Amino acid sequence: MIRKEIKTFNKKMFEKLIIPFYSPSSIIPIYGKGSRVFDRLGKDYIDFSSGIGVTALGHCNFLIQKSLVLQSKKLWHISNLFVNEPAINLAQRLNSTTSFSSRVFFSNSGAEANEAAFKLARYYSNKVYGFHKNKIVSFLNSFHGRTFFTVCVGGQFKYSDGFGPKPSEIFHIPYNDIKAIKSVVDDSTCAVVVEPIQGEGGVIPAKMDFMQKLRNICNKHDVLLIVDEIQTGMGRTGKLYCYEHYNIEPDIITLAKALGSGFPIGATLVNEKISKVVEIGIHGSTYGGNPLSCAIAETSLKIINSEKFLLNVRKKNKIFVKELLKINRRINIFNEIRGKGLLLGIDLKNKYKNEINKIILSSAKEGVLILKAGKNVIRLLPPLNIKNKDIKEGMFRFYKALKNI
Ligand SMILES: *Cc1c(COP(=O)(O)O)cnc(C)c1O
């Protein structure tokens, strides 16, 4: 029965059955283990993408699987009319990972975590200062999710145009531009939202000075600083959260992607002054904080949040960079390698910029999965626990793919 389904399944069926928001690869992965996925013919692909930064502990991680099975025998779902133990345990553990957050809201995705953050910011400012303090400031090229509010806050208009009237009082300014913040952020601003590294937008890290000045300017006008850690959090950059590299304290951070190691969950962590103004019923989610997702997320947080694990992420960054430089000495097609930890961006030399889709296809053919960011940056988001021999093998396949371009 299963055999037959697999045999007849192909991309044509996708085209007939699924609303075409995506145009997927013709590779059809059917199982994964560690840093590799396998297609129907048993061909293996080294996964330098982790979904899109989701399966940070590799595919079918044994400890994650164990906590999923264990919780699945106890309780999958209960409404938010009840508390549940896994949600309380995860909240406690998450709050202990930051110096600023005292409470958390659970949802099911990154967009929902940001949606809650933006609604909370507006609600807080409205309550404490009145309706006039409602401006949300965001950065050009940023990405914050695909619900209508989050896509309008995001700084890529190709994602928000075409859906009718947008929510108002959202302002977009250039990233890493302190002057722009100074000229736009004022007493009528309620929040600034920032990715410490723009992931989707091209793997562009925020500058130290920029983040610190941003915090100062926000303090001056009691503006909430929301740091979107959905892609950069959970150890991705070699610290548990990327904002820790900047010696600043946010008011809100949002998490998703790697939080559930592949099981959907989002979280919005806020400081006490924000939680204080909240009233029962102003926000909610049916699935948010369900026991299954929270049990799994607690296990993944436990694994990632250890000094040894994070140190290894930083060490693996060095191996990746070294291997990439080695490739570039041979074929000289990279302009710049940037990012932190295992969020890496490869900016190609001008004459190869248009070849990026070909490079992705050719890499898959050689058996390595890579991603694009922005228009023409190669983005690598390998599992954080990828074995050194898989890095080397993946890099060799990547090199072969590049050589064919
Ligand atoms: C992926 C991502 C989101 C959206 O997360 P979803 O789970 O797809 O809703 C938001 N912000 C950043 C920085 C992301 O990388």
The ligand as an ORCA input file, in Angstrom:
! r2SCAN-3c Opt
* xyz 0 1
  C      11.502     32.254      9.371
  C      11.428     33.574     10.010
  C      10.201     34.107     10.428
  C       8.883     33.440     10.166
  O       8.747     32.210     10.782
  P       7.567     31.221     10.323
  O       7.686     30.065     11.268
  O       7.794     30.872      8.898
  O       6.277     31.950     10.504
  C      10.225     35.336     11.071
  N      11.373     35.991     11.289
  C      12.572     35.502     10.904
  C      13.819     36.275     11.187
  C      12.636     34.288     10.233
  O      13.824     33.822      9.801
*
